[in-house]
């Protein structure tokens, strides 16, 4: 049976997770979510991975969100459980200790955009559509969309997107900070890997602490955030990587970080 998730580890400590249901627009079936969760657990315990790329198979769609054909056959209770599973899966992705980059190779709609929002950074193919059309189906974005989108682009623009259900092209999305970078279809993955390499050349423990300091402070006041930042810095003082960074700077060479 064909795997619904392809996962590999490239050079430079980069993991690549690919949603592999191109004929179904990479829609998130229950079986695919199970495979995603299994892969997340592997990544959590693999110190060799220092950055994760998430993308979709094919060239047209990154992810179309929940599998609505599957959803239509569910009871109300099963639908409630399915929404909670997707929400928790995306929270687990957001909570991964390593930086996660959404490589949006095509349209990202509904849960597909919510998946991208759970990542740390987003790079999209030119022309890709990004949107949350759920209100047109008499539901709302239930996998973090109402929360993460407003935090990323502001409540006004988020409300406009969610209330109208309209999509933005990548060219407009980059202007409002919905995505960080835009690329052509031919160079998208190479550009994403280049970005990942810029990240993985840095000290892995420092990356984890920096991510945690940012994430944990989003809902706190500035002073609390500064305290969390200082606590994170203190955890780096004793690391071998910090001493290696100082030594490499003094010796005018590239540092070799071991994650210790």
C-alpha positions as CSV (number, residue, x, y, z in Angstrom):
1,X,0.0,0.0,0.0
2,X,1.3,3.4,-0.9
3,X,2.4,5.5,2.0
4,X,0.3,8.7,2.6
5,X,3.4,10.4,4.0
6,X,6.8,10.4,2.5
7,X,9.6,11.3,4.8
8,X,13.4,11.6,4.2
9,X,16.4,13.2,5.8
10,X,18.6,15.2,3.5
11,X,22.2,16.4,4.1
12,X,22.6,19.3,6.5
13,X,20.2,17.8,9.0
14,X,17.1,18.7,7.0
15,X,14.0,16.5,7.2
16,X,11.4,16.6,4.4
17,X,7.8,15.5,5.0
18,X,5.6,15.2,1.9
19,X,1.8,14.8,2.0
20,X,1.3,12.1,-0.6
21,X,-2.3,12.1,-1.8
22,X,-2.0,14.1,-5.0
23,X,-5.0,12.6,-6.7
24,X,-7.1,13.8,-3.7
25,X,-5.4,17.2,-3.5
26,X,-3.4,16.0,-0.5
27,X,-6.6,16.1,1.6
28,X,-6.1,15.2,5.3
29,X,-7.8,11.8,5.7
30,X,-7.8,10.0,9.0
31,X,-5.2,7.6,7.8
32,X,-2.9,10.4,6.6
33,X,-3.3,12.2,10.0
34,X,-2.2,9.0,11.7
35,X,0.9,8.8,9.6
36,X,1.7,12.5,10.2
37,X,1.5,11.9,13.9
38,X,3.7,8.9,13.7
39,X,6.3,10.9,11.8
40,X,6.1,13.8,14.2
41,X,7.0,11.4,17.0
42,X,10.0,10.2,15.1
43,X,11.2,13.7,14.4
44,X,10.8,14.7,18.1
45,X,13.3,11.9,19.1
46,X,15.8,12.3,16.2
47,X,18.6,14.7,17.2
48,X,19.9,14.5,13.6
49,X,17.0,16.6,12.4
50,X,17.5,20.4,12.9
51,X,14.9,21.7,10.4
52,X,11.8,20.3,8.9
53,X,10.3,21.1,5.5
54,X,6.6,20.2,4.9
55,X,5.2,20.1,1.4
56,X,2.7,18.3,-0.8
57,X,3.1,15.9,-3.7
58,X,2.3,17.2,-7.1
59,X,2.5,20.7,-8.5
60,X,-1.1,22.0,-8.1
61,X,-2.1,21.7,-4.4
62,X,-0.2,21.8,-1.2
63,X,-3.2,20.6,0.8
64,X,-6.9,21.1,0.3
65,X,-7.6,20.6,4.0
66,X,-9.9,18.0,5.6
67,X,-11.1,15.1,3.4
68,X,-14.7,16.2,3.0
69,X,-15.7,13.0,1.2
70,X,-14.7,11.1,4.3
71,X,-16.2,13.8,6.6
72,X,-19.6,13.5,4.9
73,X,-19.8,9.8,6.0
74,X,-19.1,10.6,9.7
75,X,-21.6,10.9,12.5
76,X,-21.7,14.2,14.4
77,X,-19.6,12.6,17.2
78,X,-17.1,11.3,14.7
79,X,-16.9,14.8,13.1
80,X,-16.2,16.4,16.4
81,X,-13.4,13.9,17.1
82,X,-11.9,14.4,13.6
83,X,-11.7,18.2,14.1
84,X,-10.1,17.8,17.4
85,X,-7.6,15.3,15.9
86,X,-6.6,17.8,13.2
87,X,-6.3,20.7,15.7
88,X,-4.1,18.6,18.0
89,X,-1.9,17.4,15.1
90,X,-1.3,20.9,14.0
91,X,-0.5,22.0,17.5
92,X,2.0,19.1,17.7
93,X,3.7,20.4,14.5
94,X,3.8,23.9,15.9
95,X,5.3,22.5,19.1
96,X,8.2,20.6,17.4
97,X,11.5,21.8,18.9
98,X,13.0,22.4,15.5
99,X,12.1,25.1,13.0
100,X,9.4,24.0,10.5
101,X,9.0,25.5,7.1
102,X,5.9,25.1,5.0
103,X,6.9,24.7,1.3
104,X,3.6,25.6,-0.3
105,X,3.9,24.0,-3.7
106,X,0.3,24.8,-4.7
107,X,-3.0,25.9,-3.3
108,X,-3.4,25.9,0.5
109,X,-7.1,26.1,1.4
110,X,-8.9,25.4,4.6
111,X,-7.0,23.0,6.7
112,X,-4.2,23.2,4.2
113,X,-3.6,26.9,5.1
114,X,-4.1,26.0,8.8
115,X,-1.3,23.5,8.4
116,X,1.0,26.1,6.9
117,X,0.0,28.5,9.8
118,X,1.2,25.9,12.3
119,X,4.7,26.0,10.7
120,X,7.3,28.6,11.7
121,X,8.0,29.9,8.2
122,X,6.1,29.8,4.8
123,X,7.5,29.9,1.3
124,X,5.0,29.6,-1.5
125,X,4.9,29.0,-5.2
126,X,4.0,32.0,-7.3
127,X,0.3,32.0,-8.1
128,X,-0.7,29.7,-5.3
129,X,-4.0,30.5,-3.7
130,X,-4.3,30.7,0.1
131,X,-7.6,30.9,1.9
132,X,-10.0,29.8,4.6
133,X,-13.3,29.1,2.8
134,X,-15.0,27.3,5.7
135,X,-17.8,29.9,6.4
136,X,-19.1,29.1,2.9
137,X,-19.6,25.5,4.1
138,X,-21.4,26.7,7.3
139,X,-18.5,25.9,9.5
140,X,-15.4,27.8,10.7
141,X,-11.6,27.2,10.5
142,X,-11.4,24.7,13.4
143,X,-7.7,23.6,13.2
144,X,-6.2,26.8,14.6
145,X,-7.1,29.2,11.7
146,X,-9.1,31.7,13.7
147,X,-6.3,31.9,16.2
148,X,-3.0,31.7,14.3
149,X,-4.1,33.8,11.3
150,X,-5.1,36.7,13.4
151,X,-1.8,36.5,15.3
152,X,0.1,36.5,12.1
153,X,-1.5,39.1,10.0
154,X,-3.7,41.0,12.5
155,X,-7.4,40.6,13.4
156,X,-8.8,42.9,10.8
157,X,-7.3,41.2,7.8
158,X,-7.9,37.7,9.3
159,X,-11.6,38.6,9.8
160,X,-11.8,39.8,6.2
161,X,-10.4,36.5,4.9
162,X,-12.5,34.3,7.2
163,X,-15.8,36.2,6.9
164,X,-15.6,36.5,3.1
165,X,-14.0,33.1,2.5
166,X,-12.0,34.6,-0.3
167,X,-8.5,33.5,-1.2
168,X,-5.3,35.5,-1.7
169,X,-2.6,34.8,-4.3
170,X,0.9,34.3,-3.0
171,X,1.9,37.6,-4.5
172,X,-0.6,39.4,-2.1
173,X,0.0,37.0,0.8
174,X,3.7,37.9,1.0
175,X,2.8,41.6,1.1
176,X,0.7,41.2,4.3
177,X,3.0,38.8,6.0
178,X,0.9,35.7,5.5
179,X,4.0,34.0,3.9
180,X,7.6,35.0,4.2
181,X,8.9,34.2,0.7
182,X,7.7,33.5,-2.8
183,X,9.3,31.4,-5.4
184,X,8.7,29.9,-8.9
185,X,7.5,26.3,-9.2
186,X,10.9,25.2,-10.6
187,X,13.0,26.7,-7.9
188,X,10.6,26.4,-4.9
189,X,12.1,23.3,-3.2
190,X,15.7,24.4,-3.9
191,X,14.9,27.8,-2.4
192,X,13.4,26.1,0.6
193,X,16.4,23.9,1.1
194,X,18.7,26.9,0.8
195,X,16.7,28.6,3.5
196,X,16.8,25.5,5.7
197,X,20.6,25.3,5.2
198,X,20.9,28.9,6.4
199,X,19.1,27.7,9.6
200,X,20.8,24.4,10.2
201,X,24.3,25.9,10.0
202,X,23.5,27.6,13.3
203,X,23.6,25.9,16.7
204,X,20.7,23.5,17.1
205,X,20.2,24.1,20.9
206,X,20.2,27.9,20.3
207,X,17.6,27.4,17.5
208,X,15.3,25.4,19.8
209,X,15.6,27.9,22.7
210,X,15.0,30.8,20.3
211,X,11.9,29.2,18.9
212,X,10.6,28.4,22.4
213,X,11.2,31.9,23.6
214,X,9.3,33.4,20.7
215,X,6.4,30.9,20.9
216,X,5.9,31.0,24.6
217,X,5.8,34.8,24.8
218,X,3.2,35.5,22.1
219,X,0.4,35.7,24.6
220,X,2.3,37.5,27.4
221,X,3.3,41.0,28.1
222,X,6.7,42.3,27.1
223,X,8.3,42.0,30.6
224,X,7.2,38.4,30.9
225,X,8.6,37.7,27.4
226,X,11.9,39.3,28.3
227,X,12.1,37.1,31.4
228,X,11.5,34.0,29.3
229,X,14.1,35.2,26.8
230,X,16.7,35.6,29.6
231,X,15.9,32.2,31.0
232,X,16.4,30.7,27.6
233,X,19.7,32.5,27.2
234,X,20.9,31.1,30.6
235,X,20.2,27.6,29.4
236,X,22.7,28.2,26.5
237,X,25.6,29.5,28.7
238,X,26.9,26.1,29.6
239,X,26.6,24.5,26.2
240,X,29.6,23.2,24.3
241,X,28.2,24.9,21.2
242,X,28.4,28.3,22.7
243,X,32.1,27.8,23.5
244,X,32.6,26.4,19.9
245,X,30.9,29.5,18.5
246,X,33.3,31.8,20.4
247,X,36.3,29.8,19.5
248,X,35.4,29.7,15.8
249,X,34.9,33.4,15.8
250,X,38.3,34.0,17.3
251,X,39.9,31.5,14.9
252,X,38.0,33.0,11.9
253,X,36.5,29.7,10.8
254,X,33.1,28.1,10.4
255,X,31.8,26.7,13.6
256,X,31.0,23.0,13.9
257,X,28.0,22.7,16.1
258,X,27.2,19.3,17.7
259,X,24.0,20.1,19.5
260,X,25.7,19.8,22.9
